[in-house]
Amino acid sequence: MNKENGRNKGSKLLAPPDGAHSVLLHSCCAPCSGGIMEELLEAGLQVTLFFYNPNIHPRSEYLLRKEENKLFAEKLGIPFVDGDYLPERWLLDVKGLELEPERGRRCTACFTLRLEATARYADENGIPLIATTLGISRWKDLSQVNSCGLQAAAKYPGVGYWDCNWRKGGGSQRMIEISRREGFYHQEYCGCRYSLQETNRWRQERGRPLVERELGE
């Protein structure tokens, strides 16, 4: 079977690796995962959503994104797994990388932490395939995300990583359409405290209102 970007060539039908029928989808938020979840269900796959994002700051922002994602998963009948919120662990993993730019080494460390937790949960629960919503955003480096995912899954022989390009096949447009349809929360920064600082520097340089969040919350 010819495959292109995780789909059967010449078709929009998803083609998971090795004929897997179930997938653990790591999700960063409802806007990024909404279209992917619907597409996976349409393909007849058994989907479990794994929300593990200790990078999100502050806690109020984390809870807002988590609850919105949980509610949409429940609406679709998809099991929702709530990973631990341990920002201290995340801060430890990115220590010394605070000044790295977006798509730099800090992001690699961040993706690695989250996807290793995803692969570990899949291994412990007999789910043969993991995927992530992280790469659908145009602000992310898809090859960087997929490299971290492949390395994470490689630690568990029974787990594979699906390096599908979710932006293709109308995925990016579908993400926007579902976000509008569902009235999802409009996020103003990637999620971590350093992306918040970078966003506010960019806004300040252009005379735009700052995103008001408490860095110490």
DOZA-264739 format. One record per residue (C-alpha): x, y, z; residue number from 1. Coordinates in steps of 0.2 Angstrom, whole numbers, plus 5000, padded with zeros to 4 digits. Example, Ala and Ser with C-alpha at 12.3 -4.5 7.8 and 13.67 -1.06 7.14 Angstrom:
<node><xx>5062</xx><yy>4978</yy><zz>5039</zz><balo>1</balo></node>
<node><xx>5068</xx><yy>4995</yy><zz>5036</zz><balo>2</balo></node>
END
This chain:
<node><xx>5000</xx><yy>5000</yy><zz>5000</zz><balo>1</balo></node>
<node><xx>5007</xx><yy>5017</yy><zz>4995</zz><balo>2</balo></node>
<node><xx>5007</xx><yy>5029</yy><zz>5009</zz><balo>3</balo></node>
<node><xx>5010</xx><yy>5048</yy><zz>5010</zz><balo>4</balo></node>
<node><xx>5010</xx><yy>5059</yy><zz>5025</zz><balo>5</balo></node>
<node><xx>5002</xx><yy>5045</yy><zz>5035</zz><balo>6</balo></node>
<node><xx>4988</xx><yy>5043</yy><zz>5023</zz><balo>7</balo></node>
<node><xx>4984</xx><yy>5031</yy><zz>5009</zz><balo>8</balo></node>
<node><xx>4991</xx><yy>5039</yy><zz>4993</zz><balo>9</balo></node>
<node><xx>4977</xx><yy>5046</yy><zz>4983</zz><balo>10</balo></node>
<node><xx>4965</xx><yy>5046</yy><zz>4997</zz><balo>11</balo></node>
<node><xx>4962</xx><yy>5056</yy><zz>5013</zz><balo>12</balo></node>
<node><xx>4960</xx><yy>5040</yy><zz>5023</zz><balo>13</balo></node>
<node><xx>4972</xx><yy>5038</yy><zz>5037</zz><balo>14</balo></node>
<node><xx>4984</xx><yy>5024</yy><zz>5036</zz><balo>15</balo></node>
<node><xx>4992</xx><yy>5020</yy><zz>5053</zz><balo>16</balo></node>
<node><xx>5009</xx><yy>5011</yy><zz>5054</zz><balo>17</balo></node>
<node><xx>5009</xx><yy>4992</yy><zz>5054</zz><balo>18</balo></node>
<node><xx>4990</xx><yy>4992</yy><zz>5053</zz><balo>19</balo></node>
<node><xx>4987</xx><yy>4997</yy><zz>5071</zz><balo>20</balo></node>
<node><xx>4969</xx><yy>4999</yy><zz>5076</zz><balo>21</balo></node>
<node><xx>4972</xx><yy>5009</yy><zz>5092</zz><balo>22</balo></node>
<node><xx>4982</xx><yy>5025</yy><zz>5096</zz><balo>23</balo></node>
<node><xx>4987</xx><yy>5035</yy><zz>5111</zz><balo>24</balo></node>
<node><xx>4986</xx><yy>5053</yy><zz>5106</zz><balo>25</balo></node>
<node><xx>4996</xx><yy>5065</yy><zz>5116</zz><balo>26</balo></node>
<node><xx>4987</xx><yy>5082</yy><zz>5115</zz><balo>27</balo></node>
<node><xx>4993</xx><yy>5099</yy><zz>5120</zz><balo>28</balo></node>
<node><xx>4976</xx><yy>5108</yy><zz>5118</zz><balo>29</balo></node>
<node><xx>4958</xx><yy>5107</yy><zz>5111</zz><balo>30</balo></node>
<node><xx>4962</xx><yy>5118</yy><zz>5096</zz><balo>31</balo></node>
<node><xx>4976</xx><yy>5107</yy><zz>5090</zz><balo>32</balo></node>
<node><xx>4968</xx><yy>5090</yy><zz>5094</zz><balo>33</balo></node>
<node><xx>4950</xx><yy>5093</yy><zz>5089</zz><balo>34</balo></node>
<node><xx>4952</xx><yy>5090</yy><zz>5070</zz><balo>35</balo></node>
<node><xx>4964</xx><yy>5075</yy><zz>5073</zz><balo>36</balo></node>
<node><xx>4953</xx><yy>5067</yy><zz>5085</zz><balo>37</balo></node>
<node><xx>4938</xx><yy>5068</yy><zz>5073</zz><balo>38</balo></node>
<node><xx>4949</xx><yy>5061</yy><zz>5059</zz><balo>39</balo></node>
<node><xx>4955</xx><yy>5047</yy><zz>5069</zz><balo>40</balo></node>
<node><xx>4937</xx><yy>5042</yy><zz>5074</zz><balo>41</balo></node>
<node><xx>4932</xx><yy>5043</yy><zz>5056</zz><balo>42</balo></node>
<node><xx>4945</xx><yy>5031</yy><zz>5051</zz><balo>43</balo></node>
<node><xx>4938</xx><yy>5019</yy><zz>5063</zz><balo>44</balo></node>
<node><xx>4953</xx><yy>5019</yy><zz>5075</zz><balo>45</balo></node>
<node><xx>4951</xx><yy>5017</yy><zz>5094</zz><balo>46</balo></node>
<node><xx>4958</xx><yy>5033</yy><zz>5102</zz><balo>47</balo></node>
<node><xx>4964</xx><yy>5037</yy><zz>5119</zz><balo>48</balo></node>
<node><xx>4968</xx><yy>5055</yy><zz>5123</zz><balo>49</balo></node>
<node><xx>4984</xx><yy>5058</yy><zz>5134</zz><balo>50</balo></node>
<node><xx>4985</xx><yy>5076</yy><zz>5141</zz><balo>51</balo></node>
<node><xx>5003</xx><yy>5078</yy><zz>5149</zz><balo>52</balo></node>
<node><xx>5009</xx><yy>5096</yy><zz>5148</zz><balo>53</balo></node>
<node><xx>5019</xx><yy>5101</yy><zz>5163</zz><balo>54</balo></node>
<node><xx>5026</xx><yy>5115</yy><zz>5153</zz><balo>55</balo></node>
<node><xx>5010</xx><yy>5125</yy><zz>5153</zz><balo>56</balo></node>
<node><xx>5011</xx><yy>5141</yy><zz>5164</zz><balo>57</balo></node>
<node><xx>5003</xx><yy>5147</yy><zz>5175</zz><balo>58</balo></node>
<node><xx>4992</xx><yy>5134</yy><zz>5183</zz><balo>59</balo></node>
<node><xx>4976</xx><yy>5143</yy><zz>5179</zz><balo>60</balo></node>
<node><xx>4981</xx><yy>5142</yy><zz>5160</zz><balo>61</balo></node>
<node><xx>4985</xx><yy>5124</yy><zz>5162</zz><balo>62</balo></node>
<node><xx>4968</xx><yy>5120</yy><zz>5170</zz><balo>63</balo></node>
<node><xx>4959</xx><yy>5130</yy><zz>5157</zz><balo>64</balo></node>
<node><xx>4967</xx><yy>5121</yy><zz>5142</zz><balo>65</balo></node>
<node><xx>4965</xx><yy>5104</yy><zz>5151</zz><balo>66</balo></node>
<node><xx>4947</xx><yy>5106</yy><zz>5155</zz><balo>67</balo></node>
<node><xx>4942</xx><yy>5112</yy><zz>5137</zz><balo>68</balo></node>
<node><xx>4952</xx><yy>5097</yy><zz>5130</zz><balo>69</balo></node>
<node><xx>4943</xx><yy>5085</yy><zz>5142</zz><balo>70</balo></node>
<node><xx>4926</xx><yy>5091</yy><zz>5138</zz><balo>71</balo></node>
<node><xx>4928</xx><yy>5090</yy><zz>5119</zz><balo>72</balo></node>
<node><xx>4935</xx><yy>5072</yy><zz>5121</zz><balo>73</balo></node>
<node><xx>4920</xx><yy>5067</yy><zz>5131</zz><balo>74</balo></node>
<node><xx>4909</xx><yy>5075</yy><zz>5118</zz><balo>75</balo></node>
<node><xx>4917</xx><yy>5063</yy><zz>5105</zz><balo>76</balo></node>
<node><xx>4917</xx><yy>5048</yy><zz>5117</zz><balo>77</balo></node>
<node><xx>4936</xx><yy>5047</yy><zz>5118</zz><balo>78</balo></node>
<node><xx>4944</xx><yy>5042</yy><zz>5134</zz><balo>79</balo></node>
<node><xx>4954</xx><yy>5056</yy><zz>5142</zz><balo>80</balo></node>
<node><xx>4970</xx><yy>5052</yy><zz>5152</zz><balo>81</balo></node>
<node><xx>4975</xx><yy>5066</yy><zz>5164</zz><balo>82</balo></node>
<node><xx>4994</xx><yy>5066</yy><zz>5166</zz><balo>83</balo></node>
<node><xx>5002</xx><yy>5073</yy><zz>5181</zz><balo>84</balo></node>
<node><xx>5005</xx><yy>5092</yy><zz>5182</zz><balo>85</balo></node>
<node><xx>5023</xx><yy>5093</yy><zz>5188</zz><balo>86</balo></node>
<node><xx>5030</xx><yy>5110</yy><zz>5182</zz><balo>87</balo></node>
<node><xx>5045</xx><yy>5107</yy><zz>5194</zz><balo>88</balo></node>
<node><xx>5050</xx><yy>5092</yy><zz>5183</zz><balo>89</balo></node>
<node><xx>5049</xx><yy>5102</yy><zz>5167</zz><balo>90</balo></node>
<node><xx>5059</xx><yy>5116</yy><zz>5174</zz><balo>91</balo></node>
<node><xx>5072</xx><yy>5104</yy><zz>5179</zz><balo>92</balo></node>
<node><xx>5073</xx><yy>5097</yy><zz>5161</zz><balo>93</balo></node>
<node><xx>5075</xx><yy>5114</yy><zz>5153</zz><balo>94</balo></node>
<node><xx>5087</xx><yy>5121</yy><zz>5166</zz><balo>95</balo></node>
<node><xx>5101</xx><yy>5131</yy><zz>5157</zz><balo>96</balo></node>
<node><xx>5090</xx><yy>5132</yy><zz>5141</zz><balo>97</balo></node>
<node><xx>5079</xx><yy>5147</yy><zz>5147</zz><balo>98</balo></node>
<node><xx>5086</xx><yy>5159</yy><zz>5134</zz><balo>99</balo></node>
<node><xx>5085</xx><yy>5147</yy><zz>5119</zz><balo>100</balo></node>
<node><xx>5073</xx><yy>5153</yy><zz>5105</zz><balo>101</balo></node>
<node><xx>5057</xx><yy>5145</yy><zz>5100</zz><balo>102</balo></node>
<node><xx>5061</xx><yy>5128</yy><zz>5090</zz><balo>103</balo></node>
<node><xx>5078</xx><yy>5128</yy><zz>5099</zz><balo>104</balo></node>
<node><xx>5085</xx><yy>5115</yy><zz>5112</zz><balo>105</balo></node>
<node><xx>5073</xx><yy>5120</yy><zz>5125</zz><balo>106</balo></node>
<node><xx>5058</xx><yy>5114</yy><zz>5114</zz><balo>107</balo></node>
<node><xx>5068</xx><yy>5098</yy><zz>5111</zz><balo>108</balo></node>
<node><xx>5069</xx><yy>5095</yy><zz>5129</zz><balo>109</balo></node>
<node><xx>5051</xx><yy>5099</yy><zz>5132</zz><balo>110</balo></node>
<node><xx>5044</xx><yy>5088</yy><zz>5118</zz><balo>111</balo></node>
<node><xx>5055</xx><yy>5074</yy><zz>5124</zz><balo>112</balo></node>
<node><xx>5049</xx><yy>5075</yy><zz>5142</zz><balo>113</balo></node>
<node><xx>5031</xx><yy>5075</yy><zz>5136</zz><balo>114</balo></node>
<node><xx>5032</xx><yy>5061</yy><zz>5123</zz><balo>115</balo></node>
<node><xx>5043</xx><yy>5049</yy><zz>5133</zz><balo>116</balo></node>
<node><xx>5028</xx><yy>5050</yy><zz>5146</zz><balo>117</balo></node>
<node><xx>5016</xx><yy>5046</yy><zz>5132</zz><balo>118</balo></node>
<node><xx>5026</xx><yy>5031</yy><zz>5126</zz><balo>119</balo></node>
<node><xx>5028</xx><yy>5025</yy><zz>5144</zz><balo>120</balo></node>
<node><xx>5009</xx><yy>5026</yy><zz>5147</zz><balo>121</balo></node>
<node><xx>5006</xx><yy>5017</yy><zz>5130</zz><balo>122</balo></node>
<node><xx>5018</xx><yy>5003</yy><zz>5135</zz><balo>123</balo></node>
<node><xx>5011</xx><yy>5001</yy><zz>5152</zz><balo>124</balo></node>
<node><xx>4993</xx><yy>5000</yy><zz>5145</zz><balo>125</balo></node>
<node><xx>4996</xx><yy>4989</yy><zz>5129</zz><balo>126</balo></node>
<node><xx>4993</xx><yy>5003</yy><zz>5116</zz><balo>127</balo></node>
<node><xx>5004</xx><yy>4999</yy><zz>5101</zz><balo>128</balo></node>
<node><xx>5005</xx><yy>5017</yy><zz>5094</zz><balo>129</balo></node>
<node><xx>5007</xx><yy>5035</yy><zz>5099</zz><balo>130</balo></node>
<node><xx>5005</xx><yy>5051</yy><zz>5090</zz><balo>131</balo></node>
<node><xx>5005</xx><yy>5069</yy><zz>5095</zz><balo>132</balo></node>
<node><xx>4996</xx><yy>5085</yy><zz>5091</zz><balo>133</balo></node>
<node><xx>5011</xx><yy>5096</yy><zz>5093</zz><balo>134</balo></node>
<node><xx>5016</xx><yy>5096</yy><zz>5075</zz><balo>135</balo></node>
<node><xx>5000</xx><yy>5103</yy><zz>5068</zz><balo>136</balo></node>
<node><xx>5004</xx><yy>5120</yy><zz>5073</zz><balo>137</balo></node>
<node><xx>5014</xx><yy>5131</yy><zz>5060</zz><balo>138</balo></node>
<node><xx>5024</xx><yy>5138</yy><zz>5074</zz><balo>139</balo></node>
<node><xx>5032</xx><yy>5121</yy><zz>5078</zz><balo>140</balo></node>
<node><xx>5046</xx><yy>5112</yy><zz>5068</zz><balo>141</balo></node>
<node><xx>5038</xx><yy>5096</yy><zz>5063</zz><balo>142</balo></node>
<node><xx>5054</xx><yy>5087</yy><zz>5060</zz><balo>143</balo></node>
<node><xx>5059</xx><yy>5092</yy><zz>5078</zz><balo>144</balo></node>
<node><xx>5043</xx><yy>5085</yy><zz>5085</zz><balo>145</balo></node>
<node><xx>5044</xx><yy>5069</yy><zz>5075</zz><balo>146</balo></node>
<node><xx>5062</xx><yy>5066</yy><zz>5080</zz><balo>147</balo></node>
<node><xx>5058</xx><yy>5067</yy><zz>5098</zz><balo>148</balo></node>
<node><xx>5043</xx><yy>5056</yy><zz>5096</zz><balo>149</balo></node>
<node><xx>5053</xx><yy>5043</yy><zz>5087</zz><balo>150</balo></node>
<node><xx>5066</xx><yy>5043</yy><zz>5100</zz><balo>151</balo></node>
<node><xx>5053</xx><yy>5041</yy><zz>5114</zz><balo>152</balo></node>
<node><xx>5044</xx><yy>5027</yy><zz>5106</zz><balo>153</balo></node>
<node><xx>5061</xx><yy>5018</yy><zz>5102</zz><balo>154</balo></node>
<node><xx>5063</xx><yy>5015</yy><zz>5121</zz><balo>155</balo></node>
<node><xx>5048</xx><yy>5003</yy><zz>5121</zz><balo>156</balo></node>
<node><xx>5049</xx><yy>4989</yy><zz>5109</zz><balo>157</balo></node>
<node><xx>5030</xx><yy>4987</yy><zz>5108</zz><balo>158</balo></node>
<node><xx>5026</xx><yy>5005</yy><zz>5105</zz><balo>159</balo></node>
<node><xx>5028</xx><yy>5014</yy><zz>5088</zz><balo>160</balo></node>
<node><xx>5027</xx><yy>5032</yy><zz>5084</zz><balo>161</balo></node>
<node><xx>5015</xx><yy>5039</yy><zz>5070</zz><balo>162</balo></node>
<node><xx>5025</xx><yy>5053</yy><zz>5061</zz><balo>163</balo></node>
<node><xx>5009</xx><yy>5058</yy><zz>5051</zz><balo>164</balo></node>
<node><xx>5009</xx><yy>5076</yy><zz>5045</zz><balo>165</balo></node>
<node><xx>4993</xx><yy>5082</yy><zz>5052</zz><balo>166</balo></node>
<node><xx>4994</xx><yy>5098</yy><zz>5042</zz><balo>167</balo></node>
<node><xx>4991</xx><yy>5089</yy><zz>5026</zz><balo>168</balo></node>
<node><xx>4975</xx><yy>5084</yy><zz>5018</zz><balo>169</balo></node>
<node><xx>4966</xx><yy>5100</yy><zz>5024</zz><balo>170</balo></node>
<node><xx>4971</xx><yy>5097</yy><zz>5042</zz><balo>171</balo></node>
<node><xx>4977</xx><yy>5115</yy><zz>5046</zz><balo>172</balo></node>
<node><xx>4960</xx><yy>5122</yy><zz>5039</zz><balo>173</balo></node>
<node><xx>4950</xx><yy>5109</yy><zz>5048</zz><balo>174</balo></node>
<node><xx>4959</xx><yy>5114</yy><zz>5065</zz><balo>175</balo></node>
<node><xx>4953</xx><yy>5132</yy><zz>5062</zz><balo>176</balo></node>
<node><xx>4936</xx><yy>5127</yy><zz>5057</zz><balo>177</balo></node>
<node><xx>4933</xx><yy>5116</yy><zz>5072</zz><balo>178</balo></node>
<node><xx>4940</xx><yy>5129</yy><zz>5084</zz><balo>179</balo></node>
<node><xx>4928</xx><yy>5142</yy><zz>5077</zz><balo>180</balo></node>
<node><xx>4913</xx><yy>5129</yy><zz>5077</zz><balo>181</balo></node>
<node><xx>4917</xx><yy>5124</yy><zz>5095</zz><balo>182</balo></node>
<node><xx>4921</xx><yy>5141</yy><zz>5102</zz><balo>183</balo></node>
<node><xx>4938</xx><yy>5135</yy><zz>5108</zz><balo>184</balo></node>
<node><xx>4948</xx><yy>5147</yy><zz>5119</zz><balo>185</balo></node>
<node><xx>4960</xx><yy>5158</yy><zz>5109</zz><balo>186</balo></node>
<node><xx>4977</xx><yy>5155</yy><zz>5115</zz><balo>187</balo></node>
<node><xx>4989</xx><yy>5170</yy><zz>5115</zz><balo>188</balo></node>
<node><xx>5006</xx><yy>5161</yy><zz>5118</zz><balo>189</balo></node>
<node><xx>5013</xx><yy>5143</yy><zz>5116</zz><balo>190</balo></node>
<node><xx>5011</xx><yy>5138</yy><zz>5134</zz><balo>191</balo></node>
<node><xx>5027</xx><yy>5139</yy><zz>5144</zz><balo>192</balo></node>
<node><xx>5033</xx><yy>5154</yy><zz>5154</zz><balo>193</balo></node>
<node><xx>5047</xx><yy>5157</yy><zz>5142</zz><balo>194</balo></node>
<node><xx>5036</xx><yy>5158</yy><zz>5127</zz><balo>195</balo></node>
<node><xx>5025</xx><yy>5170</yy><zz>5137</zz><balo>196</balo></node>
<node><xx>5040</xx><yy>5181</yy><zz>5139</zz><balo>197</balo></node>
<node><xx>5045</xx><yy>5180</yy><zz>5121</zz><balo>198</balo></node>
<node><xx>5027</xx><yy>5184</yy><zz>5116</zz><balo>199</balo></node>
<node><xx>5026</xx><yy>5199</yy><zz>5127</zz><balo>200</balo></node>
<node><xx>5043</xx><yy>5206</yy><zz>5121</zz><balo>201</balo></node>
<node><xx>5037</xx><yy>5204</yy><zz>5103</zz><balo>202</balo></node>
<node><xx>5020</xx><yy>5213</yy><zz>5108</zz><balo>203</balo></node>
<node><xx>5030</xx><yy>5227</yy><zz>5117</zz><balo>204</balo></node>
<node><xx>5041</xx><yy>5230</yy><zz>5102</zz><balo>205</balo></node>
<node><xx>5026</xx><yy>5233</yy><zz>5091</zz><balo>206</balo></node>
<node><xx>5016</xx><yy>5243</yy><zz>5104</zz><balo>207</balo></node>
<node><xx>5003</xx><yy>5230</yy><zz>5107</zz><balo>208</balo></node>
<node><xx>4994</xx><yy>5225</yy><zz>5123</zz><balo>209</balo></node>
<node><xx>5004</xx><yy>5212</yy><zz>5134</zz><balo>210</balo></node>
<node><xx>4997</xx><yy>5195</yy><zz>5138</zz><balo>211</balo></node>
<node><xx>4993</xx><yy>5197</yy><zz>5157</zz><balo>212</balo></node>
<node><xx>4999</xx><yy>5182</yy><zz>5166</zz><balo>213</balo></node>
<node><xx>5007</xx><yy>5180</yy><zz>5183</zz><balo>214</balo></node>
<node><xx>5025</xx><yy>5172</yy><zz>5180</zz><balo>215</balo></node>
<node><xx>5026</xx><yy>5167</yy><zz>5198</zz><balo>216</balo></node>
<node><xx>5008</xx><yy>5159</yy><zz>5199</zz><balo>217</balo></node>
END
